[in-house]
Amino acid sequence: MPASPLPNPPSGKSSGKSTRRDGSPWWQRFALLASVASVIGVHAPLIAYKTFANVDEAYATALAARLLEGHKLYQGAVSQRGPLMYYLFEAFAWLHGWDNIVALRLWALGLALLHLGLVYFLGTKLFSKTTGVVATTIASYALSFGFPPEDALAINGEPLQLPFFVLAVYLGWCAVKAQPGSRQRFTRLAIAGLLFGVAVSIKQSVLLHPAPVGLLLALDAHRRREPLRRVVKDLAVLGAMTLFVPALFALHAQLTGTLRDFYYYTVVYNRDVHLKPTTRRFEWLPPFFFRLTGQTSFFIVTTLLFARTLPYVRRRLSAALRGGGRRAWLWTLFRGHGAEHYVAWHLALAVVASSAMYRFFPHYYVQALPFLAVAMAKALLTPFRRRRTAWGARTMAVAFAAFVVFAATFGTIFGEKVDGRVSHDRTFQDAAKYIEATTNRDDRLFVWGFSPWLYPYSHRRPAGRFVFSTYVTGFVPWYWEKLNVESARIVPGSVEALLADLDREKPAIVVDAGSVMMARPMRMFEKPTAWLYRHYCFEVRFGALDLYRRKVDSADCAYPHFPRPAGVVDWMGRGMGIPLPMTLDFDASARLPIANFLKPNWFTRGPKPPGLAAVRDAKRDKEEAEGAAEGFYVFDLEQETEPVPPEKRYEPRQ
């Protein structure tokens, strides 16, 4: 009979006192193996079906393609995040090919497993092996079942910065424990600062996390009665090394002539636009409550951990208020800070930074997960250490790990059933197949909107410096403002720069994906509309994606009308209650026939699109034939519903 992962129950009476050992290794091994198996399971369908988990991966991949071609970051390939994230994606692209989605998915799996390992490492080093095991089990639940799959499985800035970030936090703690003035403290502070700097260069959200290290250094100096100059020196080392890596990137930008753009997008644009997404006072409440329904367990655990600190804070405040002068008051308030306080500070800062942009995207909170898991494990530690309750606690840990595997198994099955599509529907891949079949390998593609996964899916390099259209529209995801407010947010000169790129790079296909998520079609804007009419003809629609093909020798279009824009949908094809502004050519645009959203749609009065055979799905054809034979209505393009086009033609201003 195989050995059970559960330890044997205690026999006889127990004093209930703490035991010094962490107990049987069997339950720990089972929990760790279950954690790893869960994460591998939920990642597997996306690897097999070569799909993206999140739109951020897609736009970073598209930017990496432009960087590989020699375009400069923040000039020829633009985003507002730290530079190192895109250079890492460029490294992935250089190693494996910019459109190699399988390699990217394997990196995502590796980063997720590294995340688990770092949680175990942090919990074990700061507290105990039991804490590390329980924290790892909690983290595996979050990464395989707790967070939505489009956030838990993706490579965003947070998973990329997490290894450097967590190691910096640990080395900061080690530096505090080292002897003041020693080489050991100096070395650990310097390395911790460098790692913090690397994390900040990936995404700016961890900029405040050296602060808890500085606080503990100051408290340690006060406790040891060290001279002020020594703690100032330690803080200077930490601060200087934290700023060293961003300073290197700033120097690189200066040498390459991109410093002004680097500063504008990473500082000015973030400060003035991205962090001020709306003029309405409480507009952040809808996304908060929307995310609350999808991250209930995260917010509940965070609230409980916060509540756990309140008695401690009350006692310290009461003692401090009874104290003497300002120094005595501060010392009374903060004295006795240990590893648990240190983790709590980092958890608080991570949650605040993740919430500061008013979007509450689940992947923002991935940077808080290591500290949340360790803090929760520490709060649950007592039952594991008492003889009277240890067996029950370990049994519950094994049961929870088994539940995580069970839930992850269903997640794996779900991922396989939807062909690995956890963040978008099939229309994007169908459109990409069509583009790939009707263009040459060297042709370029331009996608208007916020759907950059069309680039790697179609294996066509992006044209233009903007792989998403927030900068040229003034739209801030996902806050729909008055059009005059958005117009004032357009980056000065961005529209002209984009059109100059497109005139130079001449994309074979333009995809207007403005009705997907953004509700800002290309033909809302005067200069892009005029450019589109001069150089392109409408060909086919997939879902809410309108494909335009470049004119040959500026010839007239075989069918002169452009379609009315599609209704607003999200990436999964679900309708959104967002009003769609009228396009400039609304009166001159024609209505497409009624058609199945998941199938191609085109003007039947014009020529038939040439690449429809590339998107034929034998499995779907078989299922539809079986359904029709059983008497079901198979919804397809209904040619008779196409209305007569308007006589009016749109004439763009020159």
Secondary structure, 3 states (H helix, E strand, C coil): CCCCCCCCCCCCCCCCCECCCCCCHHHHHHHHHHHHHHHHHHHHHHHHHCCCCCHHHHHHHHHHHHHHCCCCECCCECCCCCHHHHHHHHHHHHHHCCCCHHHHHHHHHHHHHHHHHHHHHHHHHHCCHHHHHHHHHHHHHHHHHHCCHHHHCCCCHHHHHHHHHHHHHHHHHHHHHCCCCCHHHHHHHHHHHHHHHHHHHHCHHHCCCHHHHHHHHHHHHHHHCCCHHHHHHHHHHHHHHHHHHHHHHHHHHHHHCCHHHHHHHHHHHHHHHHCCCCCCCCCCHHHHHHHHHHCHHHHHHHHHHHHHHHHHHHHHHHHHHCCCCHHHHHHHHHCCCCHHHHHHHHHHHHHHHHHCCCCCCHHHHHHHHHHHHHHHHHHCHHHHHEHHHHHHHHHHHHHHHHHHHHHHHHHHHHHHHCCCCCCCCCHHHHHHHHHHHHCCCCCEEEEEECCCCHHHHHCCEECCCCCCCCCCCCCECCECCCHHHHHHHCCCCHHHHHHHHHHHHCCCEEEEECCECCCCCHHHCHHHHHHHHHHEEEEEEECCEEEEEECCCCCCCCCCCCECCCCCECCCCCECCCCCCCCCCHHHCECCCCCCCCCEECCCCCCCCCCHHHHCCHHHHHHHHHHHHCCCCCCCCCHHHCCCCCCCCCCCCC
